[in-house]
């Protein structure tokens, strides 16, 4: 690869990391929108004209009148004033506007890179796939909101989990592509890979179940720790029929699973960090990646416990959702480090003097 191609890859990698940062902010804002009860304040989906907020008293009244016909107003917020409505409206409007902005931040530079001939063949379909996933995510957001505009003024936990999971899938895909462009290296097998794959799987599953905790508002019950209502395993944990519904619809089961998965992820992170410390041929960059990963997982567990015990204040709940994205980035980062060129250092350290001479 010549210097020009390397420069092009660096610029594209930086662009993907900017997109990841915007998506991180979007997930944070989505958490704040949910926790403030703002997600159902806009009852229509206008992909183009929806970028313009109400600008006059008449347009505000039109939006407010549409909201007053919704089940949420009728059953939860009856009697809400226009000024109170504006607060929740701005949260949802900001969330939708940032989502549209992310689409532009991704699509416009991609078109420019493509026009300049910077996009290598191996990245064309992955980048187009990301563009398609972004469009699907926009539709999924509205599909989720629709579930709360019927009889029950609450979005479906299943659709919420799908919406968040798709957002984090897009983040992981972009982050991994960005790392590959910024830190290109030949792929090699590494003994730590089993640990990092396990961390990725545990992190993804913990976040997925966390979405059901959010959708069921399960964080507002069983607010003691480490016990749940004074018990290690709460009553009624398998009380729904058929059995599978407990894992997605039973608040006790869902919160119990989320706790167990979070603590298991922490245990595996500590074990991986410890084993990595004792591995041979470890570079400073690898050490830093594992230190950051462990710090992120530990911070998330402490933040989750604190959020639970304080009955999910908006600020802490929003941070908890945002740090989940940072944990995902951290475990993807250590997985990338152990899969690539740093393995060559350990390999060189195992060479005998004769073999080293032959290699030279």
VOPAGU-2260 file (C-alpha; in pm, 1 decimal, decimal comma):
REM VOPAGU-2260
SITE   aa  ch    i         X         Y         Z
SITE  UNK   A    0       0,0       0,0       0,0
SITE  UNK   A    1     145,6     336,5    -102,3
SITE  UNK   A    2     130,8     657,2     101,2
SITE  UNK   A    3    -165,8     795,4     -93,2
SITE  UNK   A    4    -376,7     485,7     -33,5
SITE  UNK   A    5    -276,5     486,3     332,1
SITE  UNK   A    6    -383,4     851,1     362,0
SITE  UNK   A    7    -717,8     769,1     201,4
SITE  UNK   A    8    -777,6     480,1     440,8
SITE  UNK   A    9    -691,6     699,7     738,8
SITE  UNK   A   10    -944,1     962,0     630,7
SITE  UNK   A   11   -1215,5     702,4     579,0
SITE  UNK   A   12   -1137,3     544,4     914,6
SITE  UNK   A   13   -1164,6     882,7    1086,4
SITE  UNK   A   14   -1498,1     943,0     913,2
SITE  UNK   A   15   -1635,5     610,7    1038,9
SITE  UNK   A   16   -1521,1     692,9    1392,5
SITE  UNK   A   17   -1702,3    1027,9    1372,6
SITE  UNK   A   18   -2014,8     837,1    1267,1
SITE  UNK   A   19   -1966,1     606,5    1566,5
SITE  UNK   A   20   -1944,5     908,2    1797,0
SITE  UNK   A   21   -2265,5    1055,3    1656,8
SITE  UNK   A   22   -2437,7     718,9    1698,3
SITE  UNK   A   23   -2312,4     705,0    2057,6
SITE  UNK   A   24   -2473,5    1045,3    2121,4
SITE  UNK   A   25   -2790,2     923,3    1951,8
SITE  UNK   A   26   -2813,1     620,4    2182,2
SITE  UNK   A   27   -2760,0     848,0    2482,7
SITE  UNK   A   28   -3031,7    1086,6    2366,9
SITE  UNK   A   29   -3260,6     792,5    2298,2
SITE  UNK   A   30   -3215,9     682,0    2658,0
SITE  UNK   A   31   -3296,7    1030,6    2787,5
SITE  UNK   A   32   -3602,5    1046,7    2560,7
SITE  UNK   A   33   -3732,1     716,9    2697,7
SITE  UNK   A   34   -3661,8     802,9    3062,3
SITE  UNK   A   35   -3834,5    1141,4    3038,7
SITE  UNK   A   36   -4143,2     982,6    2882,4
SITE  UNK   A   37   -4095,8    1181,2    2562,5
SITE  UNK   A   38   -4088,2     907,8    2301,1
SITE  UNK   A   39   -4458,8     920,7    2214,5
SITE  UNK   A   40   -4490,8    1298,8    2198,9
SITE  UNK   A   41   -4467,4    1307,1    1816,5
SITE  UNK   A   42   -4750,5    1096,9    1680,7
SITE  UNK   A   43   -4664,8    1128,2    1311,3
SITE  UNK   A   44   -4363,8    1020,4    1108,7
SITE  UNK   A   45   -4257,5    1276,2     849,3
SITE  UNK   A   46   -3912,3    1173,7     721,9
SITE  UNK   A   47   -3861,2    1492,6     515,7
SITE  UNK   A   48   -4078,1    1770,9     655,0
SITE  UNK   A   49   -4020,4    1644,8    1008,9
SITE  UNK   A   50   -3688,6    1828,0    1025,3
SITE  UNK   A   51   -3874,9    2156,8    1075,4
SITE  UNK   A   52   -3997,2    2214,2    1432,8
SITE  UNK   A   53   -4309,4    2413,3    1520,3
SITE  UNK   A   54   -4232,5    2781,9    1474,2
SITE  UNK   A   55   -4557,3    2951,9    1570,6
SITE  UNK   A   56   -4830,0    2921,7    1829,4
SITE  UNK   A   57   -5060,6    2776,3    1566,1
SITE  UNK   A   58   -4818,9    2498,8    1467,8
SITE  UNK   A   59   -4752,9    2418,7    1834,1
SITE  UNK   A   60   -5123,6    2390,5    1899,2
SITE  UNK   A   61   -5162,4    2161,3    1598,8
SITE  UNK   A   62   -4892,0    1928,5    1733,8
SITE  UNK   A   63   -5039,4    1943,8    2082,6
SITE  UNK   A   64   -5387,5    1866,4    1956,3
SITE  UNK   A   65   -5257,5    1561,2    1769,6
SITE  UNK   A   66   -5086,3    1442,8    2089,2
SITE  UNK   A   67   -5404,6    1492,9    2291,5
SITE  UNK   A   68   -5574,7    1232,5    2071,9
SITE  UNK   A   69   -5310,5     974,3    2164,6
SITE  UNK   A   70   -5354,4     705,0    2431,5
SITE  UNK   A   71   -5061,3     844,3    2630,0
SITE  UNK   A   72   -5230,3    1179,0    2680,8
SITE  UNK   A   73   -5567,5    1020,4    2745,9
SITE  UNK   A   74   -5441,2     766,0    3001,4
SITE  UNK   A   75   -5118,9     912,5    3143,9
SITE  UNK   A   76   -5078,5    1284,7    3080,2
SITE  UNK   A   77   -5435,2    1414,1    3073,7
SITE  UNK   A   78   -5437,4    1779,2    3170,9
SITE  UNK   A   79   -5079,5    1842,0    3053,0
SITE  UNK   A   80   -5019,9    2206,8    2960,1
SITE  UNK   A   81   -4873,7    2325,4    2631,5
SITE  UNK   A   82   -4549,6    2427,3    2802,2
SITE  UNK   A   83   -4513,3    2081,7    2955,9
SITE  UNK   A   84   -4581,0    1926,0    2618,1
SITE  UNK   A   85   -4305,3    2135,1    2460,4
SITE  UNK   A   86   -4048,1    1983,3    2696,8
SITE  UNK   A   87   -4118,4    1622,7    2596,0
SITE  UNK   A   88   -4165,2    1723,8    2231,8
SITE  UNK   A   89   -3815,7    1874,3    2212,4
SITE  UNK   A   90   -3658,6    1554,3    2344,9
SITE  UNK   A   91   -3823,7    1341,8    2077,4
SITE  UNK   A   92   -3767,4    1601,9    1806,5
SITE  UNK   A   93   -3397,7    1621,0    1896,5
SITE  UNK   A   94   -3369,7    1243,0    1886,6
SITE  UNK   A   95   -3526,3    1223,1    1541,6
SITE  UNK   A   96   -3323,1    1516,7    1410,6
SITE  UNK   A   97   -2994,2    1366,9    1531,9
SITE  UNK   A   98   -3088,2    1036,4    1366,6
SITE  UNK   A   99   -3141,8    1216,3    1036,5
SITE  UNK   A  100   -2815,1    1404,1    1086,2
SITE  UNK   A  101   -2630,1    1076,4    1131,2
SITE  UNK   A  102   -2771,9     962,2     798,4
SITE  UNK   A  103   -2624,2    1269,8     630,9
SITE  UNK   A  104   -2292,1    1239,4     817,7
SITE  UNK   A  105   -2264,3     886,8     680,2
SITE  UNK   A  106   -2415,1     918,4     332,2
SITE  UNK   A  107   -2261,0    1244,8     207,7
SITE  UNK   A  108   -1894,6    1160,4     282,2
SITE  UNK   A  109   -1952,5     808,5     148,9
SITE  UNK   A  110   -2073,2     955,1    -181,0
SITE  UNK   A  111   -1769,8    1184,7    -193,3
SITE  UNK   A  112   -1523,3     903,8    -114,8
SITE  UNK   A  113   -1689,0     687,4    -377,8
SITE  UNK   A  114   -1674,0     965,0    -637,6
SITE  UNK   A  115   -1305,0    1020,1    -564,4
SITE  UNK   A  116   -1234,9     648,1    -605,9
SITE  UNK   A  117   -1118,7     603,5    -248,0
SITE  UNK   A  118   -1350,3     314,7    -159,7
SITE  UNK   A  119   -1174,4     -19,7    -222,8
SITE  UNK   A  120   -1376,7    -305,9    -362,4
SITE  UNK   A  121   -1364,4    -501,6     -37,3
SITE  UNK   A  122   -1547,4    -218,0     143,6
SITE  UNK   A  123   -1814,2    -133,6    -111,5
SITE  UNK   A  124   -2076,3    -386,0      -7,6
SITE  UNK   A  125   -2009,4    -346,7     367,0
SITE  UNK   A  126   -2052,9      31,5     342,7
SITE  UNK   A  127   -2365,3      -0,8     129,8
SITE  UNK   A  128   -2491,4    -253,7     381,4
SITE  UNK   A  129   -2440,3       0,3     660,0
SITE  UNK   A  130   -2635,7     254,9     459,5
SITE  UNK   A  131   -2919,6       6,4     422,1
SITE  UNK   A  132   -2912,2     -80,9     792,5
SITE  UNK   A  133   -2933,4     289,4     874,6
SITE  UNK   A  134   -3247,2     324,3     662,5
SITE  UNK   A  135   -3392,3      13,5     827,7
SITE  UNK   A  136   -3316,3     162,9    1169,1
SITE  UNK   A  137   -3513,2     476,3    1082,9
SITE  UNK   A  138   -3813,1     263,8     993,0
SITE  UNK   A  139   -3762,9      48,3    1303,1
SITE  UNK   A  140   -3775,8     360,1    1521,7
SITE  UNK   A  141   -4116,0     454,9    1384,4
SITE  UNK   A  142   -4234,7      92,3    1402,4
SITE  UNK   A  143   -4143,5      98,9    1771,8
SITE  UNK   A  144   -4325,6     428,0    1834,3
SITE  UNK   A  145   -4636,4     299,2    1658,1
SITE  UNK   A  146   -4671,2      23,8    1918,0
SITE  UNK   A  147   -4731,4     290,4    2182,8
SITE  UNK   A  148   -4991,3     481,9    1983,5
SITE  UNK   A  149   -5260,3     218,6    2021,5
SITE  UNK   A  150   -5452,4     108,5    2331,4
SITE  UNK   A  151   -5154,9      73,0    2568,8
SITE  UNK   A  152   -4945,4     393,9    2586,2
SITE  UNK   A  153   -4611,2     215,9    2604,1
SITE  UNK   A  154   -4383,7      93,6    2328,6
SITE  UNK   A  155   -4345,5    -280,0    2286,7
SITE  UNK   A  156   -4040,1    -414,0    2475,9
SITE  UNK   A  157   -3974,7    -644,0    2180,0
SITE  UNK   A  158   -3964,2    -352,3    1936,5
SITE  UNK   A  159   -3754,6    -146,0    2177,8
SITE  UNK   A  160   -3504,1    -431,9    2205,6
SITE  UNK   A  161   -3495,0    -465,6    1826,6
SITE  UNK   A  162   -3444,4     -89,4    1785,2
SITE  UNK   A  163   -3156,7     -71,3    2033,9
SITE  UNK   A  164   -2998,4    -395,8    1913,6
SITE  UNK   A  165   -2997,5    -275,6    1553,8
SITE  UNK   A  166   -2838,7      54,5    1658,9
SITE  UNK   A  167   -2559,1    -129,4    1838,9
SITE  UNK   A  168   -2514,0    -371,1    1549,6
SITE  UNK   A  169   -2459,8     -70,2    1323,5
SITE  UNK   A  170   -2218,9      79,0    1578,6
SITE  UNK   A  171   -2019,4    -245,8    1605,8
SITE  UNK   A  172   -2001,9    -282,9    1226,8
SITE  UNK   A  173   -1884,6      76,3    1177,0
SITE  UNK   A  174   -1638,7      60,7    1464,2
SITE  UNK   A  175   -1482,8    -259,4    1335,3
SITE  UNK   A  176   -1449,8    -120,7     983,9
SITE  UNK   A  177   -1299,8     199,0    1123,5
SITE  UNK   A  178   -1040,9       6,5    1323,8
SITE  UNK   A  179    -947,4    -192,7    1016,2
SITE  UNK   A  180    -883,0     126,7     822,5
SITE  UNK   A  181    -697,5     310,7    1098,5
SITE  UNK   A  182    -491,8      14,8    1222,4
SITE  UNK   A  183    -459,6    -226,4     928,9
SITE  UNK   A  184    -277,5    -548,1    1012,1
SITE  UNK   A  185    -265,4    -908,3     890,6
SITE  UNK   A  186    -500,0   -1139,4    1078,9
SITE  UNK   A  187    -344,5   -1407,5    1299,0
SITE  UNK   A  188    -482,6   -1650,4    1551,1
SITE  UNK   A  189    -422,4   -1556,7    1915,2
SITE  UNK   A  190    -484,9   -1764,2    2230,5
SITE  UNK   A  191    -669,1   -1469,6    2393,7
SITE  UNK   A  192    -926,4   -1470,2    2113,4
SITE  UNK   A  193   -1151,9   -1713,3    2299,8
SITE  UNK   A  194   -1176,2   -1465,1    2585,5
SITE  UNK   A  195   -1252,9   -1165,6    2367,2
SITE  UNK   A  196   -1517,5   -1354,8    2167,8
SITE  UNK   A  197   -1679,7   -1455,7    2497,0
SITE  UNK   A  198   -1672,4   -1091,6    2610,3
SITE  UNK   A  199   -1836,8    -972,8    2289,8
SITE  UNK   A  200   -2111,7   -1235,3    2321,7
SITE  UNK   A  201   -2173,9   -1157,8    2689,4
SITE  UNK   A  202   -2177,1    -782,3    2629,7
SITE  UNK   A  203   -2423,3    -814,3    2341,4
SITE  UNK   A  204   -2654,3   -1043,3    2540,0
SITE  UNK   A  205   -2640,4    -820,4    2849,1
SITE  UNK   A  206   -2735,0    -512,9    2645,6
SITE  UNK   A  207   -3012,1    -705,1    2468,3
SITE  UNK   A  208   -3169,6    -812,8    2797,4
SITE  UNK   A  209   -3111,0    -459,2    2927,8
SITE  UNK   A  210   -3340,1    -334,4    2652,4
SITE  UNK   A  211   -3618,4    -552,5    2796,2
SITE  UNK   A  212   -3540,5    -414,7    3143,0
SITE  UNK   A  213   -3596,8     -68,5    2995,7
SITE  UNK   A  214   -3904,9    -167,3    2798,2
SITE  UNK   A  215   -4071,1    -331,8    3097,9
SITE  UNK   A  216   -3954,9     -55,5    3335,4
SITE  UNK   A  217   -3809,1    -336,8    3541,6
SITE  UNK   A  218   -3547,9    -103,3    3686,8
SITE  UNK   A  219   -3819,0      56,9    3900,9
SITE  UNK   A  220   -3879,1    -262,9    4097,1
SITE  UNK   A  221   -3642,7    -475,7    4306,6
SITE  UNK   A  222   -3426,6    -176,3    4389,2
SITE  UNK   A  223   -3204,5    -351,7    4640,4
SITE  UNK   A  224   -2871,7    -520,8    4565,9
SITE  UNK   A  225   -2738,7    -788,1    4565,3
SITE  UNK   A  226   -3073,4    -929,5    4683,7
SITE  UNK   A  227   -3405,2    -880,2    4506,9
SITE  UNK   A  228   -3682,5    -798,3    4755,2
SITE  UNK   A  229   -3467,7    -960,2    5023,1
SITE  UNK   A  230   -3416,0   -1281,8    4823,7
SITE  UNK   A  231   -3137,6   -1414,4    4603,9
SITE  UNK   A  232   -3398,5   -1543,2    4359,3
SITE  UNK   A  233   -3728,0   -1350,8    4376,4
SITE  UNK   A  234   -4069,2   -1512,4    4389,5
SITE  UNK   A  235   -4259,5   -1552,4    4065,7
SITE  UNK   A  236   -3947,7   -1568,1    3849,9
SITE  UNK   A  237   -4110,6   -1836,9    3632,3
SITE  UNK   A  238   -4470,9   -1741,0    3692,6
SITE  UNK   A  239   -4582,9   -1677,7    3333,7
SITE  UNK   A  240   -4711,0   -1934,2    3085,9
SITE  UNK   A  241   -4578,1   -2047,0    2849,0
SITE  UNK   A  242   -4233,2   -2062,0    3008,5
SITE  UNK   A  243   -4048,1   -1861,5    2740,0
SITE  UNK   A  244   -4250,5   -1547,3    2814,5
SITE  UNK   A  245   -4076,2   -1510,3    3150,8
SITE  UNK   A  246   -3745,3   -1434,3    2978,7
SITE  UNK   A  247   -3890,7   -1134,3    2794,8
SITE  UNK   A  248   -4205,9   -1023,9    2979,6
SITE  UNK   A  249   -4157,0   -1105,3    3348,3
SITE  UNK   A  250   -3996,8    -806,5    3524,4
SITE  UNK   A  251   -3843,1   -1024,6    3796,2
SITE  UNK   A  252   -3691,3   -1269,9    3547,8
SITE  UNK   A  253   -3563,4   -1002,9    3311,8
SITE  UNK   A  254   -3396,1    -800,4    3586,2
SITE  UNK   A  255   -3248,6   -1117,2    3740,9
SITE  UNK   A  256   -3104,1   -1220,3    3403,6
SITE  UNK   A  257   -2960,9    -873,7    3346,5
SITE  UNK   A  258   -2788,3    -880,3    3685,4
SITE  UNK   A  259   -2642,2   -1227,3    3632,0
SITE  UNK   A  260   -2521,3   -1144,5    3282,1
SITE  UNK   A  261   -2363,3    -815,9    3395,1
SITE  UNK   A  262   -2175,6    -982,3    3679,9
SITE  UNK   A  263   -2069,3   -1270,5    3453,9
SITE  UNK   A  264   -1937,1   -1021,2    3200,0
SITE  UNK   A  265   -1739,4    -848,9    3476,4
SITE  UNK   A  266   -1595,1   -1181,3    3595,6
SITE  UNK   A  267   -1487,0   -1279,1    3243,2
SITE  UNK   A  268   -1341,8    -929,9    3185,8
SITE  UNK   A  269   -1132,7    -958,0    3502,9
SITE  UNK   A  270   -1015,2   -1308,6    3407,3
SITE  UNK   A  271    -926,0   -1198,4    3053,1
SITE  UNK   A  272    -740,5    -894,3    3184,5
SITE  UNK   A  273    -546,1   -1108,7    3431,3
SITE  UNK   A  274    -451,8   -1373,9    3174,1
SITE  UNK   A  275    -349,1   -1105,9    2928,5
SITE  UNK   A  276    -113,3    -954,6    3186,5
SITE  UNK   A  277      73,4   -1286,7    3201,4
SITE  UNK   A  278      86,0   -1343,0    2825,3
SITE  UNK   A  279     417,7   -1318,2    2642,8
SITE  UNK   A  280     509,8   -1050,4    2390,5
SITE  UNK   A  281     245,0    -800,3    2499,2
SITE  UNK   A  282     282,6    -447,0    2366,6
SITE  UNK   A  283     186,8    -127,4    2545,9
SITE  UNK   A  284    -103,9     -69,3    2310,3
SITE  UNK   A  285    -246,7    -411,2    2393,4
SITE  UNK   A  286    -206,4    -348,8    2766,6
SITE  UNK   A  287    -382,3     -14,6    2740,6
SITE  UNK   A  288    -669,7    -171,5    2544,8
SITE  UNK   A  289    -725,2    -433,8    2815,8
SITE  UNK   A  290    -697,9    -176,0    3095,2
SITE  UNK   A  291    -960,2      41,3    2925,9
SITE  UNK   A  292   -1185,3    -257,0    2864,7
SITE  UNK   A  293   -1178,4    -361,2    3229,5
SITE  UNK   A  294   -1232,6      -3,0    3345,4
SITE  UNK   A  295   -1534,5      33,8    3115,0
SITE  UNK   A  296   -1695,9    -291,6    3230,4
SITE  UNK   A  297   -1633,7    -214,5    3597,9
SITE  UNK   A  298   -1769,2     139,8    3560,7
SITE  UNK   A  299   -2080,8       8,4    3387,0
SITE  UNK   A  300   -2153,5    -245,1    3660,7
SITE  UNK   A  301   -2111,1      16,7    3935,1
SITE  UNK   A  302   -2322,1     263,2    3739,4
SITE  UNK   A  303   -2593,8       3,7    3683,0
SITE  UNK   A  304   -2613,4     -85,5    4052,7
SITE  UNK   A  305   -2621,0     281,2    4152,8
SITE  UNK   A  306   -2890,4     359,9    3896,3
SITE  UNK   A  307   -3103,2      71,3    4020,4
SITE  UNK   A  308   -3071,6     156,3    4389,0
SITE  UNK   A  309   -3157,4     523,1    4325,6
SITE  UNK   A  310   -3473,2     426,7    4130,9
SITE  UNK   A  311   -3338,0     514,3    3785,4
SITE  UNK   A  312   -3282,4     891,5    3784,8
SITE  UNK   A  313   -3280,6    1028,6    3430,3
SITE  UNK   A  314   -2916,0    1135,2    3435,0
SITE  UNK   A  315   -2780,5     804,2    3563,9
SITE  UNK   A  316   -3013,6     599,4    3344,9
SITE  UNK   A  317   -2896,7     791,1    3039,1
SITE  UNK   A  318   -2531,5     744,6    3135,0
SITE  UNK   A  319   -2590,2     373,2    3189,6
SITE  UNK   A  320   -2720,7     335,4    2835,9
SITE  UNK   A  321   -2433,9     541,0    2695,1
SITE  UNK   A  322   -2161,4     353,5    2882,3
SITE  UNK   A  323   -2303,5      29,7    2740,8
SITE  UNK   A  324   -2191,4     156,0    2399,4
SITE  UNK   A  325   -1844,9     234,0    2537,8
SITE  UNK   A  326   -1820,9    -117,5    2681,3
SITE  UNK   A  327   -1911,3    -260,3    2341,4
SITE  UNK   A  328   -1643,0     -45,3    2176,6
SITE  UNK   A  329   -1388,1    -152,0    2439,6
SITE  UNK   A  330   -1446,0    -525,9    2395,4
SITE  UNK   A  331   -1442,1    -487,8    2015,8
SITE  UNK   A  332   -1113,9    -300,3    2053,1
SITE  UNK   A  333    -941,3    -571,1    2257,3
SITE  UNK   A  334   -1072,9    -834,9    2018,2
SITE  UNK   A  335    -920,6    -645,4    1727,3
SITE  UNK   A  336    -587,6    -608,4    1909,3
SITE  UNK   A  337    -550,8    -977,7    1987,9
SITE  UNK   A  338    -651,0   -1083,6    1636,5
SITE  UNK   A  339    -389,4    -882,3    1455,2
SITE  UNK   A  340     -26,7    -792,5    1421,8
SITE  UNK   A  341      64,5    -783,7    1790,5
SITE  UNK   A  342      66,5   -1163,5    1777,4
SITE  UNK   A  343     386,2   -1142,6    1574,2
SITE  UNK   A  344     566,6   -1004,0    1881,2
SITE  UNK   A  345     481,6   -1314,6    2083,9
SITE  UNK   A  346     580,1   -1532,9    1790,4
SITE  UNK   A  347     919,0   -1362,5    1764,0
SITE  UNK   A  348     972,5   -1407,3    2137,5
SITE  UNK   A  349     932,8   -1784,4    2100,2
SITE  UNK   A  350    1189,4   -1819,8    1819,5
SITE  UNK   A  351    1506,9   -2002,6    1905,7
SITE  UNK   A  352    1838,6   -1831,1    1813,9
SITE  UNK   A  353    1879,5   -2070,8    1518,4
SITE  UNK   A  354    1527,0   -2010,9    1399,9
SITE  UNK   A  355    1570,1   -1638,5    1442,7
SITE  UNK   A  356    1883,4   -1645,2    1230,9
SITE  UNK   A  357    1702,2   -1843,5     965,1
SITE  UNK   A  358    1411,5   -1601,1     972,8
SITE  UNK   A  359    1649,1   -1314,9     911,1
